[in-house]
Each structure stands twice: as C-alpha cells, then as structure tokens.
Amino acid sequence: MITVAIPTVLALLIKEERPIQDEIIKQSCEKVCNIIPNVNIDELYPEVKSVLSNPKDVFDAVTTAKKYLPKNTSVTKQQIEEAIDKVITTSDFAGLSRNLISRYIEENYNIRMDDFRIIEDEERRNPWIGNAKASITWNFWNRYREYLSEKNYSETVLNQIDKLTDRTLDGLFNPIEKIIVGKKGLVVGQVQSGKTSNYTGLICKAADAGYKLIIVLAGIHNNLRSQTQLRLDEGFLGFDTQHQRAFDQNGVTIGVGKINQTGVAHSLTSSLDNGDFATKTANSMGGVNFNTTEPIIAVVKKNAKVLERLQTWLSAQSETLPDGTKKIRSKSLLLIDDEADNASINTNKDDDGATRINQHIKNILNLFDRSGYVGYTATPFANIFIPIKEDDLFPRDFIINIPAPTNYIGPEKVFGIKVLEDEDENDSVLPIVNRVNDYRDSIPNGHKKDDAFPD
C-alpha cells in the first residue's frame, strides 16, 4: 500500500514551495495514514523524504512538462501550471521547485525567431513537397524532432527547423521520380546558431522522402569529421558507429535510437578519428548491399585522397551507358557540404583546371542521374562568386538565410555592429566588454619614428 500512499502525499504537497519543511511533510503523511489502511507513518515519512531529496534534473522535468502543453501555439500561465502539477506529483520530480520549472518553461516559449529569407531561380524551381508530403511516412524526422524537444529546444525553433527543412527539400527534387536532375543550393546561418541541427533535420526528411544515399562533407580535419559523425549518429542513425557490433548484437542505442528504431539506415563511416571512408569497410558494410532500399550515409573529410576513394567506389557501383559514361540510376543523392566556403571551391585560375577537392565533388555529383547539393556556411562570400556554370558548385537554385533565435549570443550581441565613440553606449549589447583607455601613455595611437620611447 505504500506505493499508493507516496503519490497521495505528493499530491497533498503539490502547491508547497520546495524545500518543504519537515513538519508539513509529516502532517501530510499523517493524513494519508489515516486514509489508507496498513500504512505506518514511520515507514511512509522516510520514503517521502527520500523522494523529495533526490529529484532528477530540472531540464528533464521541463521536457516532461512540455509533453502536456499544446504544440504550434502559444501557452498560457494556467496551462503551464497544470502541466507542472502533473510533473511535480511524480517521484522523479517531486523535490523540484515549481517556480524554477515554470521559469524555464516560460523562457523556452518566449524564444522568438524571424522567418527565413530565400533567393531562388523561379525558372528552375519545381515545387513538389506540398503534393507528396501526405504520402510520406516521416519516421526519421518525427523521432529527430522529439529528440530535439527532449534536449529542450523551444517549440518556436522546432517549428522553424520544420518549415526551413521542408522549404530546402522543396528546392531540390522528388527523389522517387525517374528523371535526370541536378540541383544546387546554399543555406547561410550565423556561427554556432544551429546549422548542424538544420542539416540533420534535412537529412532525416530526405531519407524519409526517398533519398537513398547521403554524403556529408565535414571539414578538413579528422576531429571535426568525427564530431559531425557523432552528431549524426545521435540525430539520424540512433547508434554509435564506432560500436556498430554492440548495436547489431545487443541493440545498444543512442540519441534518436532511444526514442524508437522505426528508421533504419546504414553508415559507410564511423565516429572513430580514423573512421573516414575506406573502400574495404564500405565493401563489407555489415553485410548490407549498396543496392539496399534503406538509406546509406557517409560522413567524409574534404580530403582529395578520401574523396577519390569514395568516387572510385561509387563508380564501381554504377552502370556504363551506351555513350561510355558511368551513372548510378538506382539512388538519388543528397550531398551536404558543411562549411561550404572552405576547401570545396575551385580557387585555381581558369587555365589551370579545378582544384582536386572541387573536381572530386563535381565528379561524385555527376555520377548520379539525380543529385542534390546543399552547402551550409556562415561566410558565403566565396560561394556567391563561383562562376555560374552548370557543372560548378554555384548555388544556382536557391540561397536561404537562417535567422538566429532570440536567445542566440554571437559577436553582434557582444561587440555590437558599429564603432562607438568614447562616451556612447549601446543598450543592445551585453555589458561584458570594457573599453580600456589607460594605454595611451605606453602605446600611443600614433607616433613618429624618431619619437622617444614611453617611460
């Protein structure tokens, strides 16, 4: 009966501010002992005290409370209080302050985000997602959205990621149509403002829609590639690729895999530092054939040798057409270029041919009848000056600008966007930068070459 008595006591304490005085806890325990037979206060009181003294993390409580709140709309104070009532009467969160939970929820729902802006070639645009959306089962996307919600992403940000990834996908092509198409786009966002979350969402939706091969170009260093792979292990695959055997044999999951395993995909690479693309590993691929109907992903460095190996391996999976060209017709390719302004662009003069990395990227795209290239960067200046050629990486189909959410803190928030005069102040920046002006005697702003040295 004590298992019934504990939640009853917690219900009586629902409006008490934490920490609760011992006397109030005892009084509530006594009331319950008088109602429920065969429950002794000497047994009940220590159990309740233990529950109240060992709550789980407040952010877990916020995540749980949000499940009781409406999505895609604003929430009222009463709705928040009712959600907290449901959470705070459980043993996991009974010891937490309801005011603290309420504050975090309100902060979460107060985050705002402007609409993204898009420049696109209307003549090349062929919208498709609106007609196809209802017929697609969004297994990968739905569990990724739930995963982000559990990581305390606000509903505003989640809705914006949903809308943005829909629009990006719509700027590409329907992967199940038997057509010949090559699309190229660019997504621009602030430094550390959520670009990885956005392209992980795009990858999830692309896999749901029918893109069967996804390649992510993840920087030029092993540690960055490994870090990106781990993020995708958590957000897309649902298992740690460096422990593939543990997943295959024992079902050990991480990230979205802990929510459900309705989305099944395979990786040609792993989160190990040396887990970049290797032909031998790709050929084994856990017994999975390249022609599997399940999505395949590869997270690779922008390294000429690695990309050459990948290109050679993909070429071996292609068929030779009557004109001698090699094409992969069985899969639609989505190629994500992270930090697209770094190493991907051809920086050679026209007469010198393309740089090796740039040429390999173009060769990989040209191997497929259906390919989509989406670059992500915070500094798009080099990308928009790429020559507008069909076979180069200029984002000729669309350029999307991701606005940062209101809780984003970047250089503009720290330093402002203009130089202030000595006595000027800027209320829009954080009060964390102090101007130092006692240097002039030792390091003057200007001096002549024969001036005396400062004391």
C-alpha positions as CSV (number, residue, x, y, z in Angstrom):
1,M,0.0,0.0,0.0
2,I,2.9,2.3,0.5
3,T,3.3,2.6,-3.3
4,V,-0.2,4.2,-3.3
5,A,0.5,6.3,-0.3
6,I,3.6,8.1,-1.6
7,P,1.9,9.7,-4.7
8,T,-1.0,10.6,-2.5
9,V,1.3,12.5,-0.1
10,L,3.0,14.2,-3.1
11,A,-0.4,15.3,-4.3
12,L,-1.1,17.0,-1.0
13,L,2.2,18.8,-1.2
14,I,1.7,19.9,-4.8
15,K,1.4,23.7,-4.0
16,E,4.1,23.8,-1.3
17,E,7.3,25.6,-2.3
18,R,10.5,23.5,-2.2
19,P,12.3,22.7,0.0
20,I,9.3,21.7,2.2
21,Q,9.5,21.9,5.9
22,D,9.7,18.5,7.7
23,E,6.6,19.4,9.8
24,I,4.5,19.9,6.7
25,I,5.7,16.6,5.3
26,K,4.8,14.8,8.5
27,Q,1.4,16.3,8.6
28,S,0.6,15.2,5.1
29,C,1.9,11.7,5.8
30,E,-0.3,11.5,8.9
31,K,-3.4,12.5,6.8
32,V,-2.6,9.8,4.3
33,C,-2.0,7.2,7.0
34,N,-5.5,8.0,8.4
35,I,-7.0,7.4,4.9
36,I,-5.1,4.4,3.6
37,P,-5.1,1.3,5.9
38,N,-1.9,-0.7,6.8
39,V,0.4,2.3,6.2
40,N,2.7,3.3,9.0
41,I,4.0,6.9,9.3
42,D,7.4,5.6,10.5
43,E,7.6,3.8,7.2
44,L,6.0,6.4,4.9
45,Y,7.7,9.5,6.1
46,P,11.3,8.4,5.3
47,E,10.2,7.2,1.9
48,V,8.6,10.5,1.1
49,K,11.6,12.4,2.4
50,S,13.9,10.3,0.2
51,V,11.8,11.1,-2.9
52,L,11.8,14.8,-2.2
53,S,15.5,14.9,-1.5
54,N,16.6,13.1,-4.8
55,P,14.8,14.6,-7.8
56,K,16.0,14.3,-11.3
57,D,17.4,17.2,-13.3
58,V,15.1,20.2,-13.8
59,F,15.6,20.1,-17.6
60,D,14.2,16.6,-17.6
61,A,11.2,18.0,-15.7
62,V,10.8,20.8,-18.3
63,T,10.9,18.2,-21.2
64,T,8.3,16.1,-19.5
65,A,6.1,19.1,-18.7
66,K,6.2,20.3,-22.4
67,K,4.6,17.0,-23.4
68,Y,1.4,18.2,-21.7
69,L,1.5,21.6,-23.4
70,P,0.0,22.4,-26.8
71,K,2.3,22.4,-29.8
72,N,2.5,25.0,-32.6
73,T,0.8,27.7,-30.5
74,S,1.4,30.0,-27.5
75,V,0.7,28.7,-24.0
76,T,-1.0,30.4,-21.0
77,K,0.2,30.6,-17.4
78,Q,-2.6,28.3,-16.4
79,Q,-1.6,25.7,-18.9
80,I,2.0,25.8,-17.6
81,E,0.8,25.4,-14.0
82,E,-1.4,22.4,-14.9
83,A,1.5,20.8,-16.7
84,I,3.7,21.3,-13.7
85,D,1.0,19.8,-11.5
86,K,1.3,16.6,-13.5
87,V,5.1,16.5,-13.3
88,I,5.6,17.5,-9.7
89,T,3.4,14.8,-8.3
90,T,5.7,12.1,-9.7
91,S,8.6,10.6,-7.7
92,D,11.1,11.7,-10.3
93,F,10.5,15.5,-10.0
94,A,8.6,15.9,-6.7
95,G,11.6,17.6,-5.0
96,L,12.0,20.3,-7.6
97,S,10.8,23.9,-7.2
98,R,7.7,24.5,-9.3
99,N,8.8,28.2,-9.7
100,L,12.1,27.0,-11.2
101,I,10.3,24.6,-13.6
102,S,7.8,27.3,-14.6
103,R,10.6,29.9,-15.3
104,Y,12.5,27.5,-17.6
105,I,9.3,26.7,-19.5
106,E,8.4,30.3,-19.9
107,E,11.9,31.1,-21.2
108,N,11.5,28.2,-23.6
109,Y,8.3,29.5,-25.0
110,N,9.4,33.2,-25.1
111,I,12.2,32.4,-27.6
112,R,11.3,34.1,-31.0
113,M,12.8,33.5,-34.4
114,D,12.2,35.5,-37.6
115,D,11.2,33.9,-40.9
116,F,14.0,32.8,-43.1
117,R,14.6,34.6,-46.4
118,I,15.2,32.9,-49.8
119,I,16.5,33.9,-53.2
120,E,15.8,31.3,-55.9
121,D,15.7,30.8,-59.6
122,E,12.0,30.7,-60.4
123,E,12.5,29.2,-63.8
124,R,14.3,26.2,-62.5
125,R,12.0,25.7,-59.5
126,N,9.7,22.7,-59.5
127,P,7.8,22.5,-56.2
128,W,6.9,19.0,-55.1
129,I,6.8,18.6,-51.3
130,G,3.3,20.1,-50.9
131,N,1.8,17.3,-53.0
132,A,4.0,14.5,-51.7
133,K,4.0,15.3,-48.0
134,A,0.9,13.5,-47.0
135,S,2.0,10.2,-48.6
136,I,5.5,10.2,-46.9
137,T,6.0,8.4,-43.6
138,W,8.2,10.7,-41.6
139,N,9.9,8.2,-39.3
140,F,13.3,9.8,-39.2
141,W,12.1,13.3,-38.9
142,N,9.4,12.7,-36.3
143,R,11.9,11.0,-33.9
144,Y,14.5,13.7,-34.5
145,R,12.0,16.4,-33.7
146,E,11.1,14.5,-30.5
147,Y,14.8,14.2,-29.7
148,L,15.4,17.9,-30.1
149,S,12.3,18.6,-27.9
150,E,13.8,16.4,-25.2
151,K,17.0,18.5,-25.5
152,N,14.9,21.5,-24.5
153,Y,14.6,23.1,-28.0
154,S,11.7,25.6,-27.9
155,E,8.6,24.9,-30.0
156,T,9.3,28.1,-31.9
157,V,12.8,26.9,-33.0
158,L,11.4,23.3,-33.8
159,N,8.7,24.8,-36.0
160,Q,11.2,26.9,-37.8
161,I,13.5,24.0,-38.4
162,D,10.5,22.0,-39.7
163,K,9.5,24.8,-42.0
164,L,13.0,25.5,-43.2
165,T,13.9,21.9,-44.0
166,D,10.6,21.5,-45.9
167,R,11.4,24.5,-48.0
168,T,15.0,23.3,-48.6
169,L,13.8,19.9,-49.6
170,D,11.2,21.5,-51.9
171,G,14.0,23.4,-53.6
172,L,15.6,20.1,-54.6
173,F,13.6,17.4,-56.3
174,N,11.3,14.4,-55.6
175,P,13.8,11.6,-55.2
176,I,11.4,8.8,-56.3
177,E,10.8,10.3,-59.8
178,K,12.8,8.8,-62.6
179,I,14.2,12.0,-64.0
180,I,17.6,13.4,-64.7
181,V,18.2,16.4,-62.5
182,G,21.0,18.2,-60.6
183,K,20.1,20.9,-58.0
184,K,22.4,23.1,-56.1
185,G,21.6,25.4,-53.1
186,L,23.2,27.2,-50.2
187,V,22.0,27.7,-46.6
188,V,23.5,30.6,-44.7
189,G,23.4,30.9,-40.9
190,Q,25.3,32.6,-38.0
191,V,28.3,30.9,-36.4
192,Q,27.2,28.2,-33.9
193,S,23.5,29.2,-34.5
194,G,22.1,25.7,-35.3
195,K,23.2,24.9,-38.8
196,T,24.1,21.3,-37.8
197,S,20.6,20.8,-36.4
198,N,19.1,22.2,-39.6
199,Y,21.0,19.9,-41.9
200,T,20.5,16.9,-39.6
201,G,16.8,17.7,-40.0
202,L,17.1,17.9,-43.7
203,I,18.9,14.6,-43.8
204,C,16.1,13.0,-41.8
205,K,13.4,14.3,-44.1
206,A,15.4,13.4,-47.2
207,A,15.8,9.8,-46.0
208,D,12.0,9.7,-45.3
209,A,11.3,11.1,-48.8
210,G,13.4,8.6,-50.6
211,Y,17.0,9.9,-50.9
212,K,18.9,6.6,-50.5
213,L,22.5,7.9,-50.4
214,I,23.5,10.9,-48.3
215,I,27.1,12.2,-48.3
216,V,28.2,14.8,-45.7
217,L,31.4,16.7,-46.3
218,A,32.5,17.6,-42.8
219,G,35.5,19.9,-42.8
220,I,39.2,19.1,-43.4
221,H,40.3,17.6,-40.1
222,N,39.7,14.2,-38.5
223,N,38.4,15.6,-35.2
224,L,35.7,17.7,-36.9
225,R,34.6,14.9,-39.2
226,S,34.4,12.6,-36.2
227,Q,32.4,15.2,-34.2
228,T,30.0,15.6,-37.1
229,Q,29.6,11.8,-37.5
230,L,28.7,11.5,-33.8
231,R,26.1,14.3,-34.1
232,L,24.6,12.4,-37.0
233,D,24.8,9.1,-35.1
234,E,22.7,10.7,-32.3
235,G,20.3,12.6,-34.6
236,F,19.9,10.3,-37.6
237,L,21.2,6.8,-37.2
238,G,20.4,6.2,-33.5
239,F,23.6,4.2,-32.7
240,D,27.3,4.9,-32.2
241,T,29.0,3.9,-35.4
242,Q,32.3,3.1,-33.6
243,H,30.4,0.5,-31.7
244,Q,28.4,-1.0,-34.6
245,R,28.8,-4.5,-33.2
246,A,27.2,-3.6,-29.9
247,F,24.2,-2.2,-31.8
248,D,23.9,-5.2,-34.2
249,Q,24.2,-7.8,-31.5
250,N,22.7,-6.2,-28.4
251,G,20.6,-3.3,-29.8
252,V,22.7,-0.6,-27.9
253,T,21.3,2.8,-29.0
254,I,22.0,6.5,-28.5
255,G,20.1,9.7,-29.3
256,V,17.1,9.1,-31.5
257,G,17.6,5.4,-31.2
258,K,16.4,5.6,-27.6
259,I,13.1,7.1,-28.7
260,N,12.3,4.4,-31.3
261,Q,14.0,2.4,-34.0
262,T,11.4,2.8,-36.8
263,G,14.0,4.5,-39.0
264,V,16.8,2.1,-40.2
265,A,19.8,3.5,-42.0
266,H,23.5,2.4,-42.6
267,S,26.8,4.2,-42.4
268,L,29.9,3.8,-44.5
269,T,31.9,5.7,-41.9
270,S,32.3,5.7,-38.2
271,S,32.8,8.2,-35.3
272,L,36.3,7.0,-34.7
273,D,39.0,9.5,-35.5
274,N,40.2,7.2,-38.3
275,G,36.7,6.2,-39.2
276,D,36.7,8.1,-42.5
277,F,35.7,6.4,-45.8
278,A,37.7,3.3,-46.6
279,T,36.9,1.0,-49.5
280,K,37.4,-2.2,-47.5
281,T,34.9,-1.0,-44.8
282,A,32.4,0.1,-47.4
283,N,32.5,-3.2,-49.2
284,S,31.8,-5.1,-46.0
285,M,29.2,-2.6,-44.6
286,G,27.9,-5.1,-42.1
287,G,26.7,-7.4,-44.8
288,V,24.5,-4.7,-46.3
289,N,24.5,-4.4,-50.1
290,F,24.9,-1.0,-51.8
291,N,21.5,-1.6,-53.5
292,T,19.6,-1.9,-50.2
293,T,16.4,0.1,-50.1
294,E,17.4,1.6,-46.8
295,P,19.3,4.9,-46.7
296,I,23.1,4.9,-46.6
297,I,25.1,7.8,-45.2
298,A,28.8,8.6,-45.4
299,V,30.5,11.4,-43.4
300,V,33.8,12.2,-45.0
301,K,36.6,14.8,-44.8
302,K,37.2,17.3,-47.6
303,N,40.5,15.5,-48.5
304,A,41.5,14.7,-52.1
305,K,42.5,11.2,-51.4
306,V,39.4,10.3,-49.3
307,L,37.1,11.8,-52.0
308,E,39.0,10.0,-54.7
309,R,38.5,6.7,-52.9
310,L,34.8,7.5,-52.5
311,Q,34.4,8.4,-56.1
312,T,36.2,5.2,-57.3
313,W,34.0,3.1,-55.0
314,L,30.8,4.8,-56.2
315,S,32.0,4.4,-59.8
316,A,32.2,0.7,-59.3
317,Q,28.6,0.6,-58.3
318,S,27.5,2.4,-61.5
319,E,26.3,1.1,-64.8
320,T,28.0,2.0,-68.1
321,L,25.7,3.7,-70.6
322,P,26.0,3.3,-74.4
323,D,27.9,6.5,-74.7
324,G,30.5,5.2,-72.3
325,T,29.6,7.4,-69.3
326,K,29.0,5.8,-65.9
327,K,25.9,6.6,-64.0
328,I,24.1,5.5,-60.8
329,R,20.4,5.4,-61.6
330,S,19.1,3.4,-58.6
331,K,19.6,6.1,-56.0
332,S,19.0,9.8,-55.5
333,L,22.0,11.5,-53.9
334,L,21.9,14.3,-51.3
335,L,25.3,15.8,-50.7
336,I,25.6,18.2,-47.7
337,D,28.7,20.4,-47.7
338,D,29.4,21.7,-44.2
339,E,31.4,24.9,-44.2
340,A,30.9,25.1,-47.9
341,D,33.3,28.0,-48.4
342,N,36.2,26.0,-47.1
343,A,38.2,23.8,-49.5
344,S,35.2,23.0,-51.8
345,I,35.6,25.9,-54.1
346,N,37.8,25.9,-57.1
347,T,40.5,28.6,-56.4
348,N,42.6,27.9,-59.5
349,K,42.8,30.2,-62.5
350,D,40.7,29.2,-65.4
351,D,43.5,27.8,-67.4
352,D,44.8,25.6,-64.5
353,G,41.8,23.3,-64.2
354,A,39.8,22.7,-61.0
355,T,41.4,22.0,-57.6
356,R,41.4,18.3,-56.7
357,I,38.8,18.5,-54.0
358,N,36.4,20.7,-56.1
359,Q,36.8,18.3,-59.1
360,H,36.1,15.2,-57.0
361,I,33.0,16.7,-55.5
362,K,31.7,17.6,-59.0
363,N,32.6,14.1,-60.3
364,I,30.7,12.4,-57.5
365,L,27.6,14.6,-58.2
366,N,27.9,13.8,-61.9
367,L,27.9,10.0,-61.3
368,F,24.2,10.3,-60.4
369,D,21.2,10.8,-62.6
370,R,19.5,12.6,-59.6
371,S,21.7,14.7,-57.3
372,G,21.2,17.5,-54.9
373,Y,24.0,19.6,-53.4
374,V,23.3,21.9,-50.4
375,G,26.1,23.9,-48.9
376,Y,26.0,25.3,-45.3
377,T,28.1,28.2,-44.2
378,A,28.2,31.3,-42.1
379,T,30.5,33.1,-44.6
380,P,29.0,32.7,-48.1
381,F,31.1,35.3,-49.9
382,A,33.3,32.9,-51.8
383,N,30.3,30.7,-52.8
384,I,28.3,33.5,-54.4
385,F,31.3,34.5,-56.6
386,I,31.6,31.0,-58.1
387,P,31.2,31.2,-61.9
388,I,27.6,30.4,-62.8
389,K,28.2,27.2,-64.7
390,E,26.1,24.1,-64.8
391,D,29.0,21.8,-63.7
392,D,30.3,24.0,-60.9
393,L,29.1,24.5,-57.3
394,F,27.4,27.9,-57.6
395,P,24.0,27.7,-55.7
396,R,22.0,28.5,-58.8
397,D,18.7,27.0,-57.5
398,F,18.4,28.7,-54.1
399,I,20.1,30.6,-51.3
400,I,18.4,30.6,-47.9
401,N,19.3,32.7,-44.9
402,I,18.6,31.2,-41.5
403,P,17.8,33.9,-38.8
404,A,19.2,33.3,-35.4
405,P,16.8,32.8,-32.5
406,T,16.4,35.5,-29.9
407,N,18.5,33.5,-27.4
408,Y,21.5,33.4,-29.7
409,I,24.6,35.2,-28.5
410,G,27.1,36.0,-31.2
411,P,29.6,38.7,-32.0
412,E,26.9,41.3,-32.6
413,K,25.5,40.7,-29.2
414,V,28.9,41.0,-27.5
415,F,30.5,43.8,-29.5
416,G,27.7,45.5,-31.5
417,I,27.8,46.3,-35.2
418,K,29.4,49.8,-35.2
419,V,32.3,51.5,-33.5
420,L,31.1,53.6,-30.6
421,E,32.6,57.0,-29.6
422,D,34.2,57.3,-26.2
423,E,31.1,58.3,-24.3
424,D,28.5,56.4,-26.4
425,E,26.6,53.4,-25.0
426,N,24.7,50.6,-26.8
427,D,21.8,49.0,-24.9
428,S,21.5,46.2,-27.4
429,V,24.8,44.6,-26.4
430,L,25.7,42.6,-23.3
431,P,27.5,44.5,-20.6
432,I,30.6,42.3,-20.7
433,V,33.1,44.3,-22.8
434,N,35.0,47.1,-21.1
435,R,36.8,49.7,-23.2
436,V,40.4,50.2,-22.0
437,N,41.8,53.7,-22.4
438,D,44.7,53.8,-20.0
439,Y,47.1,52.5,-22.7
440,R,47.8,55.8,-24.4
441,D,50.8,56.8,-22.3
442,S,52.5,53.5,-23.0
443,I,51.2,52.7,-26.5
444,P,50.0,55.9,-28.2
445,N,47.7,55.7,-31.2
446,G,50.2,57.5,-33.4
447,H,53.8,58.4,-33.2
448,K,56.8,59.3,-35.4
449,K,59.7,57.0,-35.9
450,D,62.1,59.3,-34.0
451,D,59.8,59.9,-31.0
452,A,61.2,59.0,-27.6
453,F,60.1,55.6,-26.2
454,P,57.4,55.8,-23.5
455,D,58.5,55.5,-19.8
